[in-house]
Amino acid sequence: MVFIQGGCVYIMTNKRHTVLYVGVTSDLTGRVWEHKTHFYPDSFTAKYQCEKLVYYCFYPRIEEAIGVEKAVKGGNRKAKIKLINELNPDWIDLYDKLIEE
């Protein structure tokens, strides 16, 4: 899913849900694939095996998405978990649904 002007805020986690990574991108499908395949082997998500997409939200302007990403990153773990639970209470990997779209 590539966006012309907008972007997505997303959250990745590991298998045991002990690590949460918040990111922003205009190419959600490609970016999540990079996380899953450890395309950048020295990255935070590769180091902590954050390969599961549990949350994403589209914003029509990338600037808005960047602002939301900063706010979410600056928030505490409890707030991040609340966001995930509202969209994805079972914490399933949303990547498969994403690539079907």
N, C-alpha and C positions, 0 to 999 in steps of 0.2 A: 504494500500500500504506500504509494508515493504521493505526496501532496505538493501542489504547485506553489502555493503561498503559505499554507498553514503548516502545522506540526502536531506532534503527539508527545505528551508526557507519558512515561511508562515506568513500571516497576518490575524488576527482575528479582528472583530469589533462588536459593539453592534447594536441593531436595528436602532438607529438613526444616526449611523456612527460618533458618537462624540468621540469615544475612539478607538485607534488602538494599537494592541498588536503584536509584531514581535517575532517569535520563530523559533527554528530549531529542527528537529527531524529525526530519521531514520524510524519512524513508523507514517506516517502522518495520516492515517485513525484512528489509535488508539488514537493518541494524540488529534486530533480534537474532537473525541468522548468524551475524558476526559474533554475538555473545555466545550462542549455542555451540559454535564451532571453534571458539577460542581463536578467532582470526587475529586478535591482538594478544599473544600469549602472556605478555607482561601486565595486562590490564587488571584492574580490580575484579571485574567479573570473572575473568579466567582464573585468577588466584583463588577466589572464594567459590568457584563453580556455580555462579549465578546463571543458570541456563533455562529458567522457567519464567515465562511471561505471565504475571498474575494480575496486571492492571495496565490499562491504557485509556487515554482520553484525548480526543482530537480537538484542536483549537484552530479557528479559521486564519489566524495570523501567527506566524512563527514567533514574533515578539511576545505575544500573549502566552504562548506555550513556554517560552523561556522564563517569563515572569512566574508562571505557576510552578515550573520545575524548581526554581530557586526557593519559592515558598515551601514546597513540599520537602525539599532537601533540608531546609532549615527547621522543619518541624520535628517533633519527636517520633519515636517508633510507634507509639500508640496511635497517633494521627495517621500514619502511613497504613497501619493495619486496618484502621477504620475505613479508609478509602478502598482498600482491597476488598474488605468484607462487604461493602455496599455494592460493589460491582460483581464480585466473584467470591461468594461465601465459601465455596468448596476449594478454593485456591487451585483450580485446575489450570493447566498450561493453555493459555489462550492462543498460542501460536498456530495450532492446527486450524482453528476457526478463522484466524486471520488470513492464512494463505488460501483458504477456500473462497474468500470474498473477491 
